[in-house]
């Protein structure tokens, strides 16, 4: 694990408390890590062309055949 040293104003530390600041920084880092992972996933998804993917078309047709009875009465 890497340790990072931050310079934070003493008044700020006194107002929130060291433990609270550490907790907030850990939460922020976790959110940032999630955001990076979501961005990577979005970048990967944008490169996928489902319209021209034969496996996707087969899966879509199979799903429709399996569940179309649920929606047939809704179109009336």
C-alpha positions as CSV (number, residue, x, y, z in Angstrom):
1,X,0.0,0.0,0.0
2,X,1.2,3.5,-0.8
3,X,1.0,6.3,1.7
4,X,0.3,9.8,0.5
5,X,0.9,12.9,2.6
6,X,-1.5,15.8,2.2
7,X,-1.1,19.3,3.6
8,X,-4.5,20.3,5.1
9,X,-5.2,23.4,7.1
10,X,-5.3,22.8,10.8
11,X,-8.6,24.6,11.2
12,X,-10.2,22.2,8.6
13,X,-8.8,19.2,10.5
14,X,-10.2,20.6,13.8
15,X,-13.6,21.3,12.3
16,X,-14.2,17.8,10.8
17,X,-11.7,15.6,12.6
18,X,-8.9,13.5,11.2
19,X,-11.0,10.3,11.1
20,X,-13.8,12.0,9.2
21,X,-11.4,13.4,6.7
22,X,-9.8,10.0,6.2
23,X,-13.2,8.4,5.7
24,X,-14.2,11.0,3.2
25,X,-11.0,10.7,1.2
26,X,-11.4,6.9,1.1
27,X,-15.0,7.2,-0.1
28,X,-13.9,9.7,-2.8
29,X,-11.2,7.4,-4.0
30,X,-13.6,4.5,-4.2
31,X,-16.1,6.6,-6.2
32,X,-13.3,7.7,-8.5
33,X,-12.2,4.1,-9.0
34,X,-15.8,3.2,-9.9
35,X,-16.1,6.1,-12.3
36,X,-12.9,5.0,-14.1
37,X,-14.2,1.5,-14.4
38,X,-17.6,2.7,-15.7
39,X,-15.8,4.9,-18.2
40,X,-13.7,2.0,-19.5
41,X,-16.9,-0.1,-19.8
42,X,-18.6,2.7,-21.7
43,X,-15.7,3.0,-24.1
44,X,-15.8,-0.7,-24.8
45,X,-19.5,-0.7,-25.3
46,X,-19.3,2.2,-27.8
47,X,-17.0,0.1,-30.0
48,X,-19.5,-2.8,-30.2
49,X,-21.8,-2.8,-33.2
50,X,-24.8,-4.9,-32.1
51,X,-26.8,-4.2,-35.3
52,X,-24.3,-6.1,-37.4
53,X,-23.3,-8.8,-34.9
54,X,-24.8,-12.2,-35.8
55,X,-24.6,-13.5,-32.3
56,X,-26.5,-10.5,-30.9
57,X,-29.2,-10.9,-33.6
58,X,-29.5,-14.6,-32.8
59,X,-29.8,-13.9,-29.0
60,X,-32.3,-11.1,-29.7
61,X,-34.5,-13.4,-31.8
62,X,-34.3,-16.2,-29.3
63,X,-35.3,-13.8,-26.5
64,X,-38.3,-12.5,-28.6
65,X,-39.4,-16.1,-29.3
66,X,-39.2,-17.0,-25.6
67,X,-41.0,-13.9,-24.2
68,X,-43.2,-12.6,-27.0
69,X,-46.3,-14.2,-25.4
70,X,-45.9,-11.6,-22.6
71,X,-46.3,-8.7,-25.1
72,X,-48.8,-10.1,-27.7
73,X,-51.9,-8.9,-25.8
74,X,-50.4,-5.5,-25.1
75,X,-50.5,-4.5,-28.8
76,X,-54.3,-4.9,-29.0
